[in-house]
Amino acid sequence: MKRIFFIAGPWPAIVAFWLVRWSGQGAGGAALAGAAYAVFYVCVAWREQRATRLDYGVALFFVAGLGILLWRPGLGGLIFKSYFTTALNATWLLTAILPMTWGAESFTMAFARRTTPQVMG
């Protein structure tokens, strides 16, 4: 079961968002569902030393989006209703690019370490 949880990664947060959204709940309830799962996943993955930057990016997207929704409901609603995919992709882009601009390794290294033998690195 643990293996399936880590294979699924933070992506069920996006599914949870849309399921809650399509059930007739508002953007706030949907964002809360997505944030709750994403943060839960990141906490478990961090404890198991399996958290990646993309995991943090998904959690950041939902937590920041929920914060914007609470601070400015109109802007948050616009993000979650009209520009969901654009905002999510922008978050992933920043998650991938910003650390490298500060000299950190690429986000793909976390995945490469899992599958590449140590003698190759």
HELIX and SHEET records of a PDB file:
HELIX    1   1 LYS A    2  ALA A    8  1                                   7    
HELIX    2   2 PRO A   12  TRP A   22  1                                  11    
HELIX    3   3 ALA A   27  ARG A   47  1                                  21    
HELIX    4   4 ARG A   53  TRP A   71  1                                  19    
HELIX    5   5 PRO A   73  LYS A   81  1                                   9    
HELIX    6   6 PHE A   84  THR A  101  1                                  18    
HELIX    7   7 MET A  109  THR A  115  1                                   7    
HELIX    8   8 GLN A  118  MET A  120  5                                   3    
END                                                                             
